[in-house]
């Protein structure tokens, strides 16, 4: 039975169900009866994974993380009630209805508890050190940040887990990127750019079909939201990710203006980015104007690119010429029809592409 009345959630907030399933709210536009989500973890009593990366434990209970389409297959077989019919898209999506929400975990509230924790384990101590770099100069406050992933749920491993930090709002993100750019360019700080060298992808199995490792590194490096923290006490090099999430006053439900979305096929196009203000968030949105349709429906009025692929977040900036390859969709909105390119989960996942066009990388 739901213990909550109507609640307001946003991207990266967590939903817990009566079965102990842990979902992550995905994005900001949702149907009236619930939230579109990703499923992240399940308790060992109802799900087990052979993937050595999937194991999580808080010392009392064991959870397993879902990767790829594992969550979709698990829900389809065991808990189909968490596959919602989303009439806007004309298909099912992973989601949780309001009446099935048993608990919520908010990244900002969790951070407030962790930052005061004493004594702290090695990972929490590193979290406190990283945030102190920003907060001590009074440009930022604790309310600008949150935590997600294993830190949010209390089953992080101090010896292996990363630091997953949320930064709230466009202006805070702008200040943060400027600060990180300065830190990354200095040689006397413990915080470095994760993608400053090829070491960051040296053991990675490369699956993207239309983007080279060098192109990937170039795009990731300039985003300034990925770092490595050198903790002298533990001797660890800890990955740090700053995940952009909209502040409450930046959120609007754009789906109210959209009547229907219809898939048309595959498209390859060269476009110019005209507006990148929503590119840091999930889904990432780039407003564009087409320059040339290389393959696919030739008469499409492509107004935007929408990406649910995390690698393509903050991939391109305003006025840049980009190459995009993915799903062409027709959008019926109250103001009329237009087309968009959508990059999302599907059978051609690694063929999808969004990259800035440069002569060399």
KEZA-353168 format. One record per residue (C-alpha): residue number from 0; x, y, z. Coordinates in nm, 4 decimals. Example, Ala and Ser with C-alpha at 12.3 -4.5 7.8 and 13.67 -1.06 7.14 Angstrom:
0 1.2300 -0.4500 0.7800
1 1.3670 -0.1060 0.7140
REM end
This chain:
0 0.0000 0.0000 0.0000
1 0.1290 0.3441 -0.0900
2 0.2412 0.5395 0.2175
3 0.2673 0.8677 0.0242
4 0.0237 1.1240 -0.1048
5 0.1038 1.3041 -0.4315
6 0.4781 1.3620 -0.4519
7 0.7042 1.5581 -0.6812
8 1.0165 1.3857 -0.8072
9 1.2849 1.4661 -1.0635
10 1.5655 1.2978 -1.2530
11 1.7914 1.0760 -1.0355
12 1.5468 1.0631 -0.7432
13 1.4957 0.7011 -0.6351
14 1.1729 0.5036 -0.5969
15 1.1474 0.1907 -0.3805
16 0.8611 -0.0562 -0.4313
17 0.7072 -0.3135 -0.1965
18 0.9236 -0.5852 -0.3564
19 1.2389 -0.3912 -0.2678
20 1.3048 -0.2950 -0.6316
21 1.5012 0.0276 -0.6704
22 1.4110 0.2509 -0.9634
23 1.5706 0.5766 -1.0782
24 1.3392 0.8486 -1.2045
25 1.4312 0.9251 -1.5651
26 1.3961 1.2828 -1.6844
27 1.1287 1.5384 -1.6064
28 0.8249 1.4667 -1.8265
29 0.5971 1.1868 -1.7081
30 0.2453 1.0493 -1.7524
31 -0.0136 1.1651 -1.5018
32 -0.0375 0.8282 -1.3261
33 0.3310 0.7699 -1.2499
34 0.6985 0.8163 -1.3311
35 0.9083 0.6933 -1.6213
36 1.2116 0.5209 -1.4712
37 1.5112 0.2993 -1.5152
38 1.5320 -0.0014 -1.2879
39 1.8690 -0.0049 -1.1130
40 1.8778 -0.2739 -0.8420
41 1.6831 -0.5715 -0.7103
42 1.7219 -0.7632 -0.3812
43 1.8835 -1.1055 -0.3984
44 1.5620 -1.2719 -0.2798
45 1.4022 -1.2090 -0.6200
46 1.6958 -1.1594 -0.8598
47 2.0520 -1.2833 -0.8966
48 2.3141 -1.1893 -1.1526
49 2.6248 -1.3764 -1.2634
50 2.7890 -1.0485 -1.3588
51 3.0686 -0.9850 -1.1022
52 3.0072 -0.6099 -1.1332
53 2.6443 -0.6422 -1.0255
54 2.6895 -0.7389 -0.6584
55 2.5976 -0.4780 -0.3956
56 2.5600 -0.5140 -0.0187
57 2.4934 -0.2863 0.2772
58 2.6239 -0.5485 0.5209
59 2.2763 -0.6865 0.5904
60 2.1135 -0.7261 0.2500
61 2.2396 -0.8116 -0.0974
62 2.1303 -0.6368 -0.4154
63 2.2209 -0.6845 -0.7804
64 2.2537 -0.4078 -1.0366
65 2.0933 -0.4371 -1.3805
66 2.2985 -0.3764 -1.6956
67 2.1898 -0.3296 -2.0557
68 1.8418 -0.4719 -2.1160
69 1.8527 -0.7054 -1.8133
70 1.6050 -0.4883 -1.6236
71 1.3551 -0.4823 -1.9082
72 1.3688 -0.8615 -1.9470
73 1.3370 -0.9158 -1.5707
74 1.0320 -0.6908 -1.5410
75 0.8693 -0.8374 -1.8529
76 0.8905 -1.1838 -1.7034
77 0.8388 -1.1220 -1.3321
78 0.6805 -0.7803 -1.2762
79 0.5017 -0.6579 -1.5917
80 0.3060 -0.4042 -1.3860
81 0.6206 -0.1887 -1.4003
82 0.5947 -0.1643 -1.7793
83 0.3580 0.1256 -1.8396
84 0.1571 0.1826 -2.1562
85 0.2699 0.5278 -2.2625
86 0.0199 0.6491 -2.5211
87 0.2362 0.9438 -2.6224
88 0.5004 0.7099 -2.7625
89 0.2634 0.4306 -2.8528
90 0.4688 0.1725 -2.6620
91 0.5513 0.0446 -2.3167
92 0.8166 0.2050 -2.0965
93 0.9635 0.1141 -1.7591
94 0.7852 0.3094 -1.4909
95 0.6197 0.3107 -1.1492
96 0.2615 0.4168 -1.0852
97 0.1998 0.6496 -0.7934
98 0.0160 0.3827 -0.5954
99 0.3145 0.1447 -0.6176
100 0.5626 0.3877 -0.4590
101 0.6530 0.2652 -0.1110
102 0.9485 0.4907 -0.0404
103 1.1602 0.7579 -0.2063
104 1.5239 0.8567 -0.1646
105 1.6327 1.2070 -0.2529
106 1.9983 1.2693 -0.3433
107 2.0163 1.6080 -0.1719
108 1.8825 1.4797 0.1584
109 2.1222 1.1854 0.1553
110 2.4203 1.4126 0.0943
111 2.3267 1.6279 0.3941
112 2.3597 1.3168 0.6116
113 2.6830 1.1910 0.4553
114 2.8652 1.5225 0.4682
115 2.8234 1.5377 0.8469
116 2.9133 1.1730 0.9079
117 3.1963 1.1244 1.1554
118 3.3817 0.8969 1.1728
119 3.3539 0.8362 0.7988
120 3.4852 0.5527 0.5866
121 3.7434 0.6195 0.3137
122 3.4883 0.6902 0.0398
123 3.2716 0.9236 0.2481
124 3.5837 1.1049 0.3655
125 3.6870 1.1514 0.0002
126 3.3377 1.2805 -0.0792
127 3.3725 1.5345 0.2006
128 3.7138 1.6426 0.0695
129 3.5956 1.6822 -0.2905
130 3.2942 1.8921 -0.1936
131 3.5033 2.1056 0.0402
132 3.7034 2.2212 -0.2644
133 3.3899 2.3994 -0.3875
134 3.2025 2.4888 -0.0716
135 3.4922 2.6418 0.1254
136 3.5216 2.9247 -0.1286
137 3.1525 3.0074 -0.0709
138 3.0709 2.9978 -0.4416
139 2.8615 2.6890 -0.3760
140 2.6439 2.5484 -0.0999
141 2.5551 2.1941 -0.0011
142 2.2079 2.2502 -0.1490
143 2.3740 2.2664 -0.4923
144 2.4723 1.8986 -0.4707
145 2.3401 1.5479 -0.4121
146 2.4599 1.1878 -0.4424
147 2.3296 0.8987 -0.6505
148 2.4211 0.5356 -0.7155
149 2.5501 0.3214 -0.4303
150 2.6112 0.6251 -0.2078
151 2.2420 0.7126 -0.2195
152 2.1344 0.3604 -0.1269
153 2.3902 0.2878 0.1448
154 2.5662 -0.0057 -0.0191
155 2.8841 0.1576 -0.1451
156 3.2157 -0.0223 -0.1063
157 3.4808 0.2133 0.0407
158 3.7576 0.0286 -0.1445
159 3.5981 0.0133 -0.4897
160 3.2990 0.2485 -0.5334
161 3.3130 0.5766 -0.7247
162 3.1914 0.9205 -0.6213
163 2.8608 0.9926 -0.7970
164 2.7702 1.3543 -0.7299
165 2.4690 1.5496 -0.8574
166 2.4917 1.9201 -0.9354
167 2.1579 2.1040 -0.9443
168 2.0756 2.3776 -1.1940
169 2.2236 2.5374 -1.5064
170 2.3982 2.8249 -1.3291
171 2.5562 2.5965 -1.0703
172 2.6748 2.3678 -1.3479
173 2.8269 2.6620 -1.5342
174 3.0208 2.7710 -1.2235
175 3.1250 2.4129 -1.1540
176 3.2607 2.3563 -1.5049
177 3.4598 2.6796 -1.4858
178 3.6023 2.5754 -1.1495
179 3.6873 2.2253 -1.2742
180 3.8485 2.3670 -1.5874
181 4.0769 2.5733 -1.3669
182 4.1568 2.2755 -1.1418
183 4.2225 2.0427 -1.4358
184 4.4659 2.2908 -1.5870
185 4.6681 2.3137 -1.2665
186 4.9197 2.0553 -1.1564
187 4.8893 2.1012 -0.7812
188 4.5400 1.9688 -0.7083
189 4.4208 1.6143 -0.6279
190 4.1366 1.6424 -0.8818
191 4.2247 1.5648 -1.2451
192 4.0306 1.5278 -1.5707
193 3.9436 1.1588 -1.6093
194 3.9809 1.1772 -1.9878
195 4.3129 1.3626 -2.0052
196 4.4778 1.0487 -2.1428
197 4.3881 0.7236 -2.3161
198 4.4314 0.5366 -1.9871
199 4.0635 0.6045 -1.9126
200 3.9514 0.3763 -2.1987
201 4.2522 0.1465 -2.2302
202 4.0692 -0.1713 -2.1209
203 3.7298 -0.0733 -2.2591
204 3.5665 -0.2937 -2.5224
205 3.4863 -0.0491 -2.8022
206 3.1333 -0.0888 -2.9391
207 3.0410 0.2414 -3.1008
208 3.0341 0.1931 -3.4779
209 3.0627 0.5536 -3.5948
210 3.2766 0.7189 -3.3274
211 3.6435 0.6361 -3.2739
212 3.8085 0.6137 -2.9300
213 3.9960 0.9371 -3.0042
214 3.6709 1.1149 -3.0911
215 3.5132 0.9843 -2.7724
216 3.8036 1.1063 -2.5593
217 3.7952 1.4525 -2.7167
218 3.4254 1.4947 -2.6488
219 3.4416 1.3580 -2.2929
220 3.7467 1.5651 -2.2003
221 3.5858 1.9001 -2.2777
222 3.2669 1.8288 -2.0800
223 3.4598 1.8944 -1.7563
224 3.2199 1.6838 -1.5461
225 3.4374 1.3712 -1.5209
226 3.7283 1.3609 -1.2816
227 3.9658 1.1449 -1.0823
228 4.0372 1.2262 -0.7182
229 4.3723 1.1176 -0.5737
230 4.3128 1.0287 -0.2094
231 4.6454 1.0247 -0.0278
232 4.5175 0.8471 0.2830
233 4.3634 0.5468 0.1096
234 4.5989 0.5563 -0.1891
235 4.3020 0.5260 -0.4249
236 4.2373 0.7033 -0.7549
237 3.8615 0.7521 -0.7280
238 3.6480 0.8330 -1.0296
239 3.4243 1.1350 -0.9729
240 3.1211 1.2130 -1.1878
241 2.9233 1.5353 -1.1593
242 2.5750 1.4580 -1.2919
243 2.3718 1.7641 -1.4010
244 2.0088 1.7728 -1.2832
245 1.7626 2.0566 -1.3314
246 1.6677 2.2776 -1.0393
247 1.2968 2.2777 -0.9532
248 1.2285 2.6107 -1.1221
249 1.3822 2.4844 -1.4483
250 1.1417 2.1914 -1.4832
251 0.8381 2.1981 -1.7108
252 0.6359 1.9074 -1.8487
253 0.6867 1.9602 -2.2222
254 0.4932 1.6419 -2.2982
255 0.1709 1.8337 -2.2329
256 0.2355 2.0165 -2.5603
257 0.2946 1.6930 -2.7557
258 0.0070 1.4824 -2.8848
259 0.1867 1.1886 -3.0469
260 0.5306 1.0670 -3.1568
261 0.5617 0.8302 -3.4541
262 0.8760 0.6431 -3.5593
263 0.9634 0.6881 -3.9293
264 1.2927 0.5057 -3.9758
265 1.6684 0.5542 -3.9632
266 1.8370 0.8813 -4.0557
267 2.1888 1.0168 -4.1038
268 2.2254 1.3931 -4.1069
269 2.4586 1.6899 -4.0740
270 2.3102 1.9697 -3.8653
271 2.3948 2.2931 -3.6857
272 2.3214 2.3262 -3.3134
273 2.1153 2.6387 -3.2443
274 2.0440 2.5855 -2.8723
275 2.2264 2.3581 -2.6246
276 2.0797 2.4766 -2.2936
277 1.9215 2.1383 -2.2164
278 2.2107 1.9247 -2.3393
279 2.3526 1.8559 -1.9877
280 2.0354 1.6882 -1.8656
281 1.8624 1.3551 -1.9252
282 1.7249 1.3298 -2.1795
283 1.9696 1.5642 -2.3494
284 1.8012 1.8003 -2.5946
285 1.9743 1.9856 -2.8785
286 1.7789 2.2255 -3.0957
287 1.9167 2.2128 -3.4469
288 1.8735 2.3172 -3.8078
289 1.9470 2.0592 -4.0797
290 2.2277 2.1207 -4.3267
291 2.2156 1.7948 -4.5206
292 2.0236 1.4690 -4.4925
293 2.2697 1.1969 -4.5910
294 2.0326 0.9019 -4.5594
295 1.6666 0.8633 -4.4757
296 1.3576 1.0777 -4.5215
297 1.4796 1.3796 -4.7210
298 1.2015 1.6282 -4.6520
299 1.2124 1.6202 -4.2764
300 1.1957 1.9373 -4.0701
301 1.4409 1.8213 -3.8030
302 1.4153 2.0651 -3.5147
303 1.5863 1.8770 -3.2354
304 1.7934 1.5811 -3.1254
305 1.6857 1.3993 -2.8084
306 1.9348 1.1610 -2.6493
307 1.8828 0.9078 -2.3707
308 2.2408 0.7851 -2.4219
309 2.4610 0.9146 -2.1396
310 2.7724 0.9219 -2.3583
311 2.6038 1.1877 -2.5746
312 2.5211 1.4246 -2.2888
313 2.6875 1.7677 -2.3422
314 2.8303 1.6206 -2.6620
315 2.7922 1.9350 -2.8737
316 2.7648 2.3057 -2.8122
317 2.5811 2.5938 -2.9732
318 2.6829 2.6852 -3.3318
319 2.8787 2.3631 -3.3822
320 2.8259 2.1497 -3.6922
321 2.7402 1.7932 -3.5925
322 2.6837 1.4517 -3.7397
323 2.3840 1.2599 -3.6041
324 2.2620 0.9102 -3.6810
325 1.9616 0.7500 -3.5195
326 1.5841 0.7174 -3.5120
327 1.3825 0.9716 -3.7080
328 1.0483 1.0515 -3.5457
329 0.7515 1.2651 -3.6416
330 0.6183 1.4728 -3.3539
331 0.2588 1.5914 -3.3534
332 0.2433 1.8907 -3.1214
333 -0.0233 2.1492 -3.0495
334 0.1744 2.3978 -3.2587
335 0.2021 2.1588 -3.5540
336 0.4207 1.8754 -3.6809
337 0.7997 1.8547 -3.6854
338 1.0717 1.5882 -3.6824
339 1.3341 1.4887 -3.4306
340 1.6242 1.2455 -3.4103
341 1.6039 1.0255 -3.1018
342 1.9002 0.8340 -2.9608
343 1.7879 0.5668 -2.7184
344 1.7935 0.1985 -2.6245
345 1.7304 -0.0386 -2.9124
346 1.8773 -0.3022 -3.1436
347 2.1017 -0.0473 -3.3235
348 2.2217 0.1169 -3.0016
349 2.5907 0.1364 -3.0951
350 2.5225 0.2608 -3.4493
351 2.3659 0.5741 -3.3034
352 2.5949 0.8718 -3.3198
353 2.6181 1.2324 -3.2158
354 2.9496 1.4083 -3.2594
355 3.0974 1.7427 -3.3486
356 3.2566 1.7432 -3.6899
357 3.6276 1.8193 -3.6853
358 3.8996 1.7511 -3.9377
359 4.1236 1.5682 -3.6904
360 4.1066 1.4392 -3.3346
REM end
